[in-house]
Structure formats: structure tokens, C-alpha cells
Amino acid sequence: MTFDFGQSALRTFLICGNEQAQRFSDRLNAGKDSKKIFKKYLLQLHLLYIMIVDENLTGLPLPNLELMDNSNSKNNNSEDRVTAADILKVVPITRKTLWLWQKKYDFFPDPVKEAHPGGKGIVGYYPAWVEERCKQVYSLQKNGHTISMIKEILKKEAEDKSTKKVLIVDDEKKFATLLKKFFVKNDYVVEVAFDGLDAGLKAAHFQPAIILLDINLPGLNGLEVCKNLKNNPRTKNMTVLVISASLQYTEKAVLAAGGDMFFKKPVNFSELLDKCNDVISTNEKITIPS
């Protein structure tokens, strides 16, 4: 079968709408698909076109035309960074707006430009957190916040997260006391809560960057505490490291509740400290708008 690029682009717009056509164009410009995958996509598109225009086939279900990922060829660091095209897929803004947020308002740093692995030009990569930052800025603007208000919100969040503050939540008082002494010795400011209710109150007031959360708590279960923290605008950005000696809880359940990491007791204090230091270091790399 012979493919005509111009016709295919037109069909993409007519069948799938402008958003899909733009994604198709961005993907081709970034050289993200190999020629083989590109031809497969065009074949899908051609078949879909036939199904729509042919009255004898209109009753058939339409195939999924989601743009294909060549997952086997992804860079090992792909989960740690995103491109402008990736951001525009999930945040309904224009490239000009993205540029203004980056250059004029300093909401995030410039992308690191690298040669495309396939030798097809230059690709700009942002840190992965930029995608969440764009979602947040878009949501704030949609709710009526001005640029100056957004800058203040982001500045306060970044300053709060960069502070070495830890909240330990555990009903085993001896364990909690030992852990507190260890972290204080390593220059952390530490608060302790012994049940789920107290944990929520102290998290909102103390504003720790990290919460070390046990699951088996009296009253409110640790997983429920975690869900509540992640659903509260004042505590949702805190990193929650869940700790448990129980065999009934899995890492999958912890992540589903909103936890960021899972540790089994007995836990190595030095390993826990290393993870917390990594979190603080990462938080400090998130830019504060000037």
C-alpha cells in the first residue's frame, strides 16, 4: 500500500480532531516513532478512514487510534523527564503559554536539549516534576489566581518542602523515641504522633516535608491516614514513607493509598535517613519562582 503523508495528516484532522492531529504532528517532529511504527499508524488511520466513509462498515467498532509508543526503545531515564509534547498532552495549554511559564514567570527551568537518539534533530527534556507543576499552575489560573498569587503559593510550597522537618507517626513509643533521637542527631526537626487522629492534626500544623507513617495505629488505620493526607490541600505534597511489621500489607496497597515508599520493620535507620535526605535534596531542586 502506498501512503500519502498529506492525505494522512488531513484524515487525522477530519477523523480525530485537532488535538489528535497536533499530537501526531508533534510526535513526527520529535522523531519519536520509527518508520515501521509510522507506517503501522498510517495503516490504522487508513483503515479507520475506510470504516467511516464506507456505509457497509459503519456498524463496526472503531479501532483505538491512540498514538503508539515504541516502549522497547525508550530511554531508561524517560520516567524521570518529560518533553513539551508530553506536557501538552495532559495540560490544555498552548506552546506559547508553556514558554511564558518557563521564560517570563520562571515557574520551572529551561529544558535540557539533547540530540535525538535516532539522530532526528534536538529534543528538550524537562524534569518530570514540571508536568505536575504545569497542572497545578493551570488549575490555579482556572480558579482565578493571578500570576503574583501563584508565585507566592509556589514559593511557600517550595520553602515548606525544602525544610528538614519529619513527622513520625507510630504507636510504639520506644521505637518512635529512638527514631526521633536518630533524626534529630542528623539535623532534622522532628515531631511525633502516636495515633491517626493526632497525625492529621500535627501534619497540618507542623507542615513536615516527610511523614514516617506506621500502618497499625489505634483508631484510624495508617492507610486511611495516608489517604486523608493526600486528599487534603494542606498536606497533599508531603512525602509519606509507610512503615509496617505486618505481613498483610503490600507495597501495592501502600502506593494505592497514596504512600510514596514502603518499608518493612525492622527498618534500617541509616537506610531510612538516606531516603529522607534524597527527598529533601529533590525538593530543593524544585525551583522557586522569583
C-alpha positions as CSV (number, residue, x, y, z in Angstrom):
1,M,0.0,0.0,0.0
2,T,1.3,3.5,-0.8
3,F,1.0,6.2,1.8
4,D,0.4,9.9,1.1
5,F,1.6,12.0,4.1
6,G,-0.6,15.0,3.2
7,Q,-3.7,12.9,2.8
8,S,-2.9,11.1,6.1
9,A,-2.5,14.4,8.0
10,L,-5.8,15.7,6.6
11,R,-7.6,12.5,7.6
12,T,-6.1,12.7,11.1
13,F,-7.6,16.1,11.5
14,L,-11.0,15.2,9.9
15,I,-11.4,11.9,11.8
16,C,-9.8,12.5,15.1
17,G,-9.9,16.3,15.6
18,N,-7.3,19.0,16.0
19,E,-5.9,17.7,19.3
20,Q,-5.1,14.2,17.8
21,A,-3.6,15.9,14.7
22,Q,-1.4,18.1,16.8
23,R,-0.1,15.1,18.8
24,F,0.5,13.3,15.5
25,S,2.5,16.2,14.2
26,D,4.5,16.7,17.5
27,R,5.4,13.0,17.5
28,L,6.6,13.1,13.9
29,N,8.6,16.3,14.5
30,A,10.2,14.8,17.6
31,G,11.1,11.7,15.7
32,K,9.5,9.6,18.4
33,D,8.3,6.8,16.0
34,S,10.4,4.7,13.8
35,K,9.5,4.4,10.1
36,K,8.0,0.9,10.7
37,I,5.7,2.2,13.5
38,F,4.8,5.3,11.5
39,K,3.6,3.1,8.6
40,K,1.6,0.9,11.0
41,Y,-0.1,4.0,12.4
42,L,-0.9,5.3,8.9
43,L,-2.3,1.9,8.1
44,Q,-4.6,2.1,11.1
45,L,-5.6,5.6,10.1
46,H,-6.3,4.4,6.5
47,L,-8.5,1.5,7.8
48,L,-10.4,3.8,10.1
49,Y,-11.0,6.3,7.2
50,I,-12.4,3.4,5.1
51,M,-14.6,2.3,8.0
52,I,-16.1,5.7,8.4
53,V,-16.8,6.5,4.8
54,D,-17.9,3.0,3.8
55,E,-21.6,2.6,4.8
56,N,-21.2,-1.2,4.9
57,L,-18.7,-0.9,7.7
58,T,-20.2,1.9,9.8
59,G,-21.6,-0.6,12.3
60,L,-18.3,-2.0,13.3
61,P,-16.5,-0.7,16.4
62,L,-13.7,1.8,15.7
63,P,-10.2,0.8,16.5
64,N,-8.2,2.5,19.2
65,L,-6.2,5.2,17.5
66,E,-4.1,6.1,20.5
67,L,-0.6,7.0,19.2
68,M,1.7,4.1,19.6
69,D,4.7,4.1,22.0
70,N,7.8,2.2,21.0
71,S,8.2,1.1,24.6
72,N,11.1,-1.1,23.9
73,S,13.2,1.7,22.7
74,K,12.5,4.2,25.5
75,N,15.4,5.7,27.3
76,N,16.0,4.3,30.8
77,N,15.6,7.9,32.1
78,S,12.2,8.5,30.3
79,E,10.3,8.3,33.6
80,D,12.5,11.0,35.2
81,R,11.9,13.6,32.5
82,V,9.2,14.8,30.0
83,T,9.1,16.8,26.8
84,A,6.9,19.8,25.9
85,A,4.7,17.4,23.8
86,D,4.2,15.1,26.9
87,I,3.1,18.1,29.0
88,L,0.7,19.4,26.3
89,K,-1.0,16.0,26.2
90,V,-2.2,16.4,29.8
91,V,-2.4,20.1,30.3
92,P,-4.8,22.0,27.9
93,I,-2.4,25.0,27.2
94,T,-0.6,26.2,24.1
95,R,3.1,26.1,23.5
96,K,3.2,29.9,23.9
97,T,1.7,29.6,27.4
98,L,4.3,26.9,28.3
99,W,7.0,29.2,27.0
100,L,5.7,32.1,29.1
101,W,5.5,30.0,32.3
102,Q,9.1,28.9,31.6
103,K,10.8,32.1,30.4
104,K,8.8,35.0,31.7
105,Y,7.4,33.7,35.0
106,D,10.2,31.3,35.9
107,F,7.8,28.6,37.1
108,F,10.3,25.9,36.1
109,P,13.7,25.7,34.4
110,D,14.6,25.5,30.7
111,P,14.6,22.1,29.2
112,V,17.9,20.2,28.7
113,K,18.4,19.9,25.0
114,E,19.9,16.7,23.6
115,A,20.4,15.1,20.3
116,H,17.5,12.7,19.5
117,P,18.7,9.1,19.9
118,G,17.6,8.4,16.3
119,G,19.6,11.3,15.0
120,K,16.5,13.2,14.1
121,G,17.2,16.7,15.5
122,I,17.2,18.1,19.0
123,V,14.8,17.2,21.8
124,G,14.2,19.3,25.0
125,Y,13.7,17.4,28.3
126,Y,12.2,18.9,31.5
127,P,12.5,17.2,34.9
128,A,9.4,15.0,35.5
129,W,8.0,17.3,38.2
130,V,7.5,20.1,35.6
131,E,4.4,18.2,34.4
132,E,2.8,18.3,37.8
133,R,3.8,22.0,38.2
134,C,2.0,22.8,34.9
135,K,-1.1,21.0,36.1
136,Q,-1.0,23.0,39.3
137,V,-0.5,26.4,37.6
138,Y,-3.3,25.7,35.1
139,S,-5.7,24.7,37.9
140,L,-4.8,27.8,40.0
141,Q,-5.3,30.1,37.0
142,K,-8.6,28.5,36.2
143,N,-9.7,29.2,39.7
144,G,-8.9,32.9,39.3
145,H,-5.4,33.2,40.8
146,T,-3.2,35.9,39.4
147,I,0.4,35.2,38.4
148,S,1.7,37.0,41.5
149,M,-0.6,34.9,43.7
150,I,0.6,31.7,42.0
151,K,4.2,32.7,42.6
152,E,3.6,33.2,46.3
153,I,1.8,29.8,46.5
154,L,4.6,28.0,44.8
155,K,7.2,29.8,46.8
156,K,5.6,28.9,50.1
157,E,5.2,25.3,49.0
158,A,8.8,25.0,47.9
159,E,10.1,26.6,51.1
160,D,8.0,24.3,53.2
161,K,9.1,21.2,51.3
162,S,12.8,22.2,51.5
163,T,12.8,22.4,55.3
164,K,14.2,19.3,57.0
165,K,11.1,18.5,59.1
166,V,9.9,15.0,59.8
167,L,6.7,13.8,61.5
168,I,7.0,10.3,63.0
169,V,3.7,8.5,63.4
170,D,3.9,5.3,65.4
171,D,2.1,3.9,68.5
172,E,5.3,2.1,69.6
173,K,6.6,4.8,71.8
174,K,10.0,3.3,72.3
175,F,10.6,2.9,68.6
176,A,9.3,6.4,67.9
177,T,11.6,7.9,70.5
178,L,14.7,6.1,69.2
179,L,13.8,7.2,65.6
180,K,13.3,10.8,66.7
181,K,16.7,10.9,68.5
182,F,18.4,9.5,65.4
183,F,16.9,12.1,63.1
184,V,17.5,15.0,65.5
185,K,21.1,13.9,65.6
186,N,21.2,14.2,61.8
187,D,19.9,17.8,61.9
188,Y,16.2,17.2,61.3
189,V,13.4,18.9,63.2
190,V,11.1,16.2,64.4
191,E,7.5,15.9,65.8
192,V,5.9,12.6,67.0
193,A,2.3,11.4,66.8
194,F,1.0,8.2,68.4
195,D,-2.3,7.7,66.6
196,G,-4.0,8.5,63.3
197,L,-6.1,11.5,64.5
198,D,-3.1,13.2,66.1
199,A,-1.1,12.5,62.9
200,G,-3.5,14.5,60.8
201,L,-3.6,17.4,63.2
202,K,0.1,17.6,63.5
203,A,0.7,17.3,59.8
204,A,-1.5,20.3,59.1
205,H,0.1,22.4,61.8
206,F,3.7,21.3,61.7
207,Q,3.9,21.1,57.9
208,P,6.7,18.4,57.7
209,A,8.4,17.7,54.4
210,I,8.3,13.9,55.2
211,I,6.0,11.7,57.3
212,L,7.2,8.4,58.6
213,L,3.9,6.5,59.0
214,D,3.2,3.2,60.7
215,I,0.1,1.3,59.4
216,N,-1.1,-0.4,62.6
217,L,-2.3,2.6,64.6
218,P,-5.0,2.8,67.2
219,G,-8.2,4.2,65.8
220,L,-7.6,5.4,62.3
221,N,-5.6,2.9,60.2
222,G,-2.3,4.2,58.7
223,L,-3.5,3.6,55.2
224,E,-6.6,5.7,55.9
225,V,-4.4,8.4,57.4
226,C,-2.4,8.4,54.2
227,K,-5.4,8.8,52.0
228,N,-6.7,11.7,54.1
229,L,-3.3,13.4,53.9
230,K,-3.1,13.1,50.2
231,N,-6.7,14.4,49.8
232,N,-6.0,17.5,52.0
233,P,-4.7,20.5,50.0
234,R,-2.5,21.5,53.0
235,T,-0.8,18.1,53.3
236,K,-1.0,16.5,49.8
237,N,2.5,17.5,48.8
238,M,4.2,15.8,51.8
239,T,6.2,12.7,51.1
240,V,4.8,9.7,53.0
241,L,7.1,6.8,53.9
242,V,5.0,4.0,55.2
243,I,6.5,1.5,57.7
244,S,4.9,-1.7,58.9
245,A,5.8,-5.0,60.6
246,S,2.6,-6.7,59.4
247,L,2.7,-9.2,56.6
248,Q,-0.9,-8.4,55.5
249,Y,0.1,-5.2,53.8
250,T,1.8,-5.0,50.5
251,E,3.7,-2.2,48.7
252,K,0.9,-2.2,46.1
253,A,-1.7,-1.4,48.8
254,V,0.5,1.3,50.2
255,L,1.0,3.0,46.9
256,A,-2.7,2.8,46.1
257,A,-3.4,4.7,49.4
258,G,-1.1,7.4,48.3
259,G,2.1,6.4,50.0
260,D,5.4,7.2,48.3
261,M,7.6,4.4,49.7
262,F,7.1,1.3,51.8
263,F,9.5,-0.2,54.4
264,K,9.1,-3.4,56.4
265,K,10.0,-3.5,60.1
266,P,12.6,-3.9,61.4
267,V,13.8,-0.9,59.4
268,N,17.4,0.2,59.0
269,F,17.6,3.7,60.4
270,S,20.5,4.7,58.1
271,E,18.7,3.5,55.0
272,L,15.6,5.5,56.1
273,L,17.8,8.6,56.6
274,D,19.3,8.2,53.2
275,K,15.8,8.1,51.6
276,C,14.7,11.2,53.6
277,N,17.9,13.0,52.5
278,D,17.1,12.1,48.9
279,V,13.6,13.5,49.3
280,I,14.9,16.8,50.8
281,S,17.5,17.1,48.0
282,T,14.9,16.6,45.3
283,N,12.6,19.1,46.9
284,E,15.3,21.7,47.0
285,K,15.9,21.2,43.2
286,I,12.3,22.3,42.5
287,T,12.6,25.9,41.5
288,I,11.1,28.8,43.5
289,P,9.6,31.5,41.2
290,S,11.5,34.8,41.6
